[in-house]
Amino acid sequence: MAEVRIGPGDGDSASTLLRVGDVLAVEVPENRTTGYVWSVDFVPGVLAELPDELPAELPAELPAELPAELPADHGVDPGGGAPAGPPRPGAPGGRTLRFAAQQPGTGELRLRHARPWQPAEGDEVTISVYVEAAS
């Protein structure tokens, strides 16, 4: 079983070869505070949708207490001026949509980047999927 990762640089009409048991991980840029989110329009029968992958940089839990004093650098990256550590609220981020290859065949996975209250608008991405039998 392998994980095949594709992302924004792979074009709007990506084509992907998988084997039964592989996981397709589609990495998409997302900033939920704008209202634009990625949704799955159609999953072909050769795939099964898996739960989203949470970003690795988020802490499992928040600290019980805040520090009494700020560190000398006040949490600011001197090179970029942005706070060091976890992303700030409203900052652009990403999301990984995951799908398991469950049977041999072909199909098209369709994703949409839109506001949920405006489903007719937004961008659609189609990914052609070819699933081979496991060897």
DRENMARTOR-309868 format. One record per residue (C-alpha): residue number from 1; residue in one letter; chain; x, y, z. Coordinates in Angstrom, 1 decimal. Layout:
<recs>
nr=NUM rest=A kette=A x=X y=Y z=Z
...
</recs>
This chain:
<recs>
nr=1 rest=M kette=A x=0.0 y=0.0 z=0.0
nr=2 rest=A kette=A x=1.4 y=3.4 z=-1.0
nr=3 rest=E kette=A x=0.2 y=7.0 z=-0.6
nr=4 rest=V kette=A x=0.2 y=8.9 z=-3.9
nr=5 rest=R kette=A x=0.2 y=12.7 z=-3.2
nr=6 rest=I kette=A x=-0.9 y=15.3 z=-5.8
nr=7 rest=G kette=A x=-1.2 y=19.0 z=-5.4
nr=8 rest=P kette=A x=-2.0 y=22.3 z=-7.0
nr=9 rest=G kette=A x=1.0 y=22.2 z=-9.3
nr=10 rest=D kette=A x=-0.3 y=19.0 z=-11.0
nr=11 rest=G kette=A x=-2.8 y=20.9 z=-13.2
nr=12 rest=D kette=A x=-6.6 y=21.1 z=-13.3
nr=13 rest=S kette=A x=-7.0 y=17.8 z=-15.1
nr=14 rest=A kette=A x=-4.6 y=15.5 z=-13.3
nr=15 rest=S kette=A x=-4.3 y=11.8 z=-14.2
nr=16 rest=T kette=A x=-3.3 y=9.4 z=-11.5
nr=17 rest=L kette=A x=-2.4 y=5.7 z=-11.5
nr=18 rest=L kette=A x=-3.1 y=3.7 z=-8.3
nr=19 rest=R kette=A x=-3.2 y=0.1 z=-7.2
nr=20 rest=V kette=A x=-5.9 y=-1.4 z=-5.1
nr=21 rest=G kette=A x=-5.1 y=-0.5 z=-1.5
nr=22 rest=D kette=A x=-3.2 y=2.7 z=-2.3
nr=23 rest=V kette=A x=-4.3 y=6.0 z=-0.8
nr=24 rest=L kette=A x=-4.7 y=9.1 z=-3.0
nr=25 rest=A kette=A x=-3.9 y=12.3 z=-1.1
nr=26 rest=V kette=A x=-5.0 y=15.5 z=-2.8
nr=27 rest=E kette=A x=-3.4 y=18.6 z=-1.3
nr=28 rest=V kette=A x=-5.4 y=21.8 z=-1.9
nr=29 rest=P kette=A x=-4.8 y=25.3 z=-0.7
nr=30 rest=E kette=A x=-7.6 y=26.6 z=1.5
nr=31 rest=N kette=A x=-8.5 y=29.6 z=3.6
nr=32 rest=R kette=A x=-11.8 y=28.8 z=5.3
nr=33 rest=T kette=A x=-12.2 y=32.4 z=6.6
nr=34 rest=T kette=A x=-13.0 y=33.6 z=3.1
nr=35 rest=G kette=A x=-15.9 y=31.1 z=2.9
nr=36 rest=Y kette=A x=-14.2 y=29.2 z=0.0
nr=37 rest=V kette=A x=-13.8 y=25.6 z=0.9
nr=38 rest=W kette=A x=-13.1 y=22.4 z=-1.0
nr=39 rest=S kette=A x=-15.8 y=19.9 z=-1.3
nr=40 rest=V kette=A x=-16.1 y=16.5 z=-3.1
nr=41 rest=D kette=A x=-18.6 y=16.7 z=-5.9
nr=42 rest=F kette=A x=-18.3 y=13.1 z=-7.1
nr=43 rest=V kette=A x=-16.3 y=10.0 z=-6.0
nr=44 rest=P kette=A x=-16.1 y=7.3 z=-8.6
nr=45 rest=G kette=A x=-16.8 y=3.7 z=-7.6
nr=46 rest=V kette=A x=-13.2 y=2.7 z=-7.7
nr=47 rest=L kette=A x=-12.4 y=5.1 z=-4.7
nr=48 rest=A kette=A x=-13.7 y=5.5 z=-1.2
nr=49 rest=E kette=A x=-13.5 y=8.8 z=0.6
nr=50 rest=L kette=A x=-11.4 y=8.8 z=3.8
nr=51 rest=P kette=A x=-11.5 y=11.4 z=6.7
nr=52 rest=D kette=A x=-9.5 y=14.6 z=6.1
nr=53 rest=E kette=A x=-5.9 y=14.9 z=7.3
nr=54 rest=L kette=A x=-5.4 y=17.6 z=9.9
nr=55 rest=P kette=A x=-2.4 y=19.9 z=9.4
nr=56 rest=A kette=A x=0.6 y=18.6 z=11.3
nr=57 rest=E kette=A x=1.5 y=22.0 z=12.9
nr=58 rest=L kette=A x=-1.6 y=22.2 z=15.0
nr=59 rest=P kette=A x=-1.0 y=21.3 z=18.7
nr=60 rest=A kette=A x=-2.9 y=18.3 z=20.0
nr=61 rest=E kette=A x=-4.1 y=20.5 z=22.9
nr=62 rest=L kette=A x=-3.6 y=24.0 z=24.2
nr=63 rest=P kette=A x=-1.3 y=24.6 z=27.2
nr=64 rest=A kette=A x=-3.1 y=24.9 z=30.5
nr=65 rest=E kette=A x=-1.5 y=28.2 z=31.3
nr=66 rest=L kette=A x=0.0 y=31.0 z=29.3
nr=67 rest=P kette=A x=3.6 y=32.0 z=30.1
nr=68 rest=A kette=A x=4.0 y=34.8 z=32.6
nr=69 rest=E kette=A x=6.3 y=36.7 z=30.3
nr=70 rest=L kette=A x=6.7 y=36.9 z=26.6
nr=71 rest=P kette=A x=10.0 y=35.6 z=25.2
nr=72 rest=A kette=A x=12.6 y=38.2 z=24.2
nr=73 rest=D kette=A x=11.6 y=38.0 z=20.5
nr=74 rest=H kette=A x=7.9 y=38.2 z=21.4
nr=75 rest=G kette=A x=7.2 y=35.2 z=19.1
nr=76 rest=V kette=A x=8.1 y=37.2 z=16.0
nr=77 rest=D kette=A x=10.3 y=35.7 z=13.2
nr=78 rest=P kette=A x=13.0 y=38.4 z=12.7
nr=79 rest=G kette=A x=13.4 y=37.4 z=9.0
nr=80 rest=G kette=A x=9.8 y=37.7 z=8.0
nr=81 rest=G kette=A x=8.0 y=39.7 z=10.7
nr=82 rest=A kette=A x=5.4 y=37.0 z=11.1
nr=83 rest=P kette=A x=4.7 y=35.3 z=14.4
nr=84 rest=A kette=A x=6.6 y=32.1 z=14.8
nr=85 rest=G kette=A x=4.7 y=28.9 z=15.6
nr=86 rest=P kette=A x=1.2 y=27.9 z=14.6
nr=87 rest=P kette=A x=-0.5 y=29.7 z=11.8
nr=88 rest=R kette=A x=-2.5 y=32.8 z=12.7
nr=89 rest=P kette=A x=-6.3 y=32.8 z=12.4
nr=90 rest=G kette=A x=-7.3 y=33.9 z=8.9
nr=91 rest=A kette=A x=-4.0 y=33.0 z=7.4
nr=92 rest=P kette=A x=-4.0 y=30.8 z=4.2
nr=93 rest=G kette=A x=-3.5 y=27.2 z=4.8
nr=94 rest=G kette=A x=-4.1 y=23.9 z=3.2
nr=95 rest=R kette=A x=-6.1 y=20.7 z=3.4
nr=96 rest=T kette=A x=-5.6 y=17.1 z=2.3
nr=97 rest=L kette=A x=-8.5 y=15.2 z=0.9
nr=98 rest=R kette=A x=-7.9 y=11.4 z=1.0
nr=99 rest=F kette=A x=-9.3 y=8.5 z=-1.0
nr=100 rest=A kette=A x=-8.7 y=4.8 z=-0.9
nr=101 rest=A kette=A x=-8.4 y=2.8 z=-4.1
nr=102 rest=Q kette=A x=-10.8 y=-0.1 z=-3.5
nr=103 rest=Q kette=A x=-11.3 y=-1.9 z=-6.8
nr=104 rest=P kette=A x=-9.7 y=-2.0 z=-10.3
nr=105 rest=G kette=A x=-11.2 y=0.3 z=-12.9
nr=106 rest=T kette=A x=-11.3 y=4.0 z=-14.0
nr=107 rest=G kette=A x=-13.2 y=7.0 z=-13.0
nr=108 rest=E kette=A x=-13.2 y=10.8 z=-12.5
nr=109 rest=L kette=A x=-12.9 y=12.4 z=-9.1
nr=110 rest=R kette=A x=-14.5 y=15.9 z=-9.1
nr=111 rest=L kette=A x=-13.7 y=18.5 z=-6.5
nr=112 rest=R kette=A x=-15.1 y=22.0 z=-6.1
nr=113 rest=H kette=A x=-13.6 y=25.1 z=-4.5
nr=114 rest=A kette=A x=-16.6 y=27.4 z=-3.7
nr=115 rest=R kette=A x=-18.7 y=28.9 z=-0.9
nr=116 rest=P kette=A x=-21.3 y=26.4 z=0.3
nr=117 rest=W kette=A x=-24.1 y=29.0 z=-0.1
nr=118 rest=Q kette=A x=-23.0 y=29.6 z=-3.8
nr=119 rest=P kette=A x=-22.5 y=26.0 z=-5.1
nr=120 rest=A kette=A x=-23.0 y=27.0 z=-8.7
nr=121 rest=E kette=A x=-20.0 y=29.2 z=-8.6
nr=122 rest=G kette=A x=-16.4 y=28.4 z=-7.9
nr=123 rest=D kette=A x=-13.7 y=26.3 z=-9.5
nr=124 rest=E kette=A x=-13.9 y=22.6 z=-10.3
nr=125 rest=V kette=A x=-11.0 y=20.2 z=-10.5
nr=126 rest=T kette=A x=-11.3 y=16.8 z=-12.2
nr=127 rest=I kette=A x=-8.8 y=14.1 z=-11.5
nr=128 rest=S kette=A x=-8.8 y=11.0 z=-13.8
nr=129 rest=V kette=A x=-8.1 y=7.9 z=-11.7
nr=130 rest=Y kette=A x=-6.9 y=4.5 z=-13.0
nr=131 rest=V kette=A x=-6.8 y=1.7 z=-10.5
nr=132 rest=E kette=A x=-5.0 y=-1.5 z=-11.2
nr=133 rest=A kette=A x=-5.3 y=-4.8 z=-9.3
nr=134 rest=A kette=A x=-2.8 y=-5.2 z=-6.5
nr=135 rest=S kette=A x=0.2 y=-7.3 z=-7.4
</recs>
